[in-house]
Amino acid sequence: MRPVDPTSALAALIAGNRRHLAQRGARAERGERQSLFAPSARPFALALAERSVAEVAASVFSTTERDIHVVDCPVEAGVRAAEHGVGLIVALQPVPMSVVEVEIKRRASEDAVFERLAAALRASTHLRRAILDGRVRAVAALLEEESQRVHWLGEHPQLAELLAESSGGAP
């Protein structure tokens, strides 16, 4: 079932990653492939991530590619979110597991994913308006490449300032 608001979309992805992690070990032991949820009519979330993440995004959230759309260009994020009517944008940064454990490298990864999210917000007046209206949420997360665990970072620390910016970017 398609989440109906941004908060339920975020909850669905958090729960999906937990399911994925719990089932991943059991499937590996039995040699089974992951079964995905029935696809919705359109995506409820958009991942803003490198192309390498596109191949695993659906599985790490226990969804299908029809439930989560992946783009690698921050300028496209607002346009695609509006086009698909998504309620959640997740800026997703892949990191080796060791980076999450090492403070300096982890902080650099957090900075990179927050900058990706900021670029999307600066590029789209429509996206900023949708967030201000409560129709869309935009959050950042780190994806451990090896374990496929998602570390949720939340909204951009300067979200209020970013939303207040005017931009000559795409509507």
JOCORRA-V155870 format. One record per residue. N is the residue number from 0. RES is the residue in one letter. SS is DSSP state (hx for helix, st for strand, lp for the rest). PSI is psi in radians with two decimals (NA if undefined). Layout:
[[N/RES/SS/PSI] [N/RES/SS/PSI]]
This chain:
[[0/M/lp/2.38] [1/R/lp/2.19] [2/P/lp/2.53] [3/V/lp/-0.18] [4/D/lp/2.91] [5/P/hx/-0.68] [6/T/hx/-0.72] [7/S/hx/-0.52] [8/A/hx/-0.76] [9/L/hx/-0.77] [10/A/hx/-0.68] [11/A/hx/-0.70] [12/L/hx/-0.68] [13/I/hx/-0.86] [14/A/hx/-0.67] [15/G/hx/-0.70] [16/N/hx/-0.67] [17/R/hx/-0.77] [18/R/hx/-0.79] [19/H/hx/-0.81] [20/L/hx/-0.72] [21/A/hx/-0.69] [22/Q/hx/-0.40] [23/R/hx/-0.83] [24/G/hx/-0.77] [25/A/hx/-0.71] [26/R/hx/-0.69] [27/A/hx/-0.72] [28/E/hx/-0.65] [29/R/hx/-0.10] [30/G/lp/0.48] [31/E/lp/2.72] [32/R/lp/2.76] [33/Q/lp/2.36] [34/S/lp/2.36] [35/L/lp/2.75] [36/F/lp/2.75] [37/A/lp/2.35] [38/P/lp/2.59] [39/S/lp/3.04] [40/A/lp/-0.52] [41/R/lp/2.82] [42/P/lp/2.57] [43/F/lp/-0.15] [44/A/st/2.75] [45/L/st/2.25] [46/A/st/2.23] [47/L/st/1.81] [48/A/st/2.93] [49/E/lp/2.74] [50/R/hx/-0.57] [51/S/hx/-0.48] [52/V/hx/-0.44] [53/A/hx/-0.65] [54/E/lp/-0.46] [55/V/lp/-0.15] [56/A/hx/-0.83] [57/A/hx/-0.77] [58/S/hx/-0.65] [59/V/hx/-0.31] [60/F/lp/0.18] [61/S/lp/0.78] [62/T/lp/-2.92] [63/T/lp/2.97] [64/E/lp/-0.31] [65/R/lp/-0.28] [66/D/lp/-0.50] [67/I/st/2.15] [68/H/st/2.40] [69/V/st/2.26] [70/V/st/2.64] [71/D/lp/0.01] [72/C/lp/2.04] [73/P/hx/-0.57] [74/V/hx/-0.59] [75/E/hx/-0.38] [76/A/hx/-0.86] [77/G/hx/-0.71] [78/V/hx/-0.83] [79/R/hx/-0.65] [80/A/hx/-0.77] [81/A/hx/-0.75] [82/E/hx/-0.70] [83/H/hx/-0.13] [84/G/lp/0.60] [85/V/lp/2.65] [86/G/lp/-0.06] [87/L/st/2.32] [88/I/st/2.24] [89/V/st/1.99] [90/A/st/2.07] [91/L/st/2.13] [92/Q/st/2.05] [93/P/st/2.40] [94/V/st/2.56] [95/P/lp/2.63] [96/M/hx/-0.65] [97/S/hx/-0.51] [98/V/hx/-0.64] [99/V/hx/-0.50] [100/E/hx/-0.34] [101/V/lp/2.03] [102/E/hx/-0.86] [103/I/hx/-0.81] [104/K/hx/-0.63] [105/R/hx/-0.75] [106/R/hx/-0.69] [107/A/hx/-0.68] [108/S/hx/-0.71] [109/E/hx/-0.77] [110/D/hx/-0.74] [111/A/hx/-0.76] [112/V/hx/-0.62] [113/F/hx/-0.58] [114/E/hx/-0.66] [115/R/hx/-0.75] [116/L/hx/-0.74] [117/A/hx/-0.69] [118/A/hx/-0.71] [119/A/hx/-0.72] [120/L/hx/-0.70] [121/R/hx/-0.54] [122/A/hx/-0.28] [123/S/st/1.92] [124/T/hx/-0.70] [125/H/hx/-0.78] [126/L/hx/-0.78] [127/R/hx/-0.76] [128/R/hx/-0.74] [129/A/hx/-0.65] [130/I/hx/-0.78] [131/L/hx/-0.62] [132/D/lp/-0.13] [133/G/lp/0.17] [134/R/lp/-0.37] [135/V/lp/2.52] [136/R/st/2.55] [137/A/st/2.13] [138/V/st/2.88] [139/A/st/2.66] [140/A/st/2.69] [141/L/st/2.41] [142/L/st/1.95] [143/E/st/2.11] [144/E/lp/-0.76] [145/E/lp/-0.90] [146/S/lp/-0.35] [147/Q/lp/0.42] [148/R/lp/2.37] [149/V/st/2.24] [150/H/st/1.93] [151/W/st/2.20] [152/L/st/-0.38] [153/G/st/-2.85] [154/E/lp/2.81] [155/H/lp/2.37] [156/P/lp/-0.49] [157/Q/lp/0.64] [158/L/hx/-0.77] [159/A/hx/-0.74] [160/E/hx/-0.72] [161/L/hx/-0.68] [162/L/hx/-0.49] [163/A/hx/-0.33] [164/E/lp/2.49] [165/S/lp/2.60] [166/S/lp/2.69] [167/G/lp/0.23] [168/G/lp/-3.10] [169/A/st/2.56] [170/P/lp/NA]]
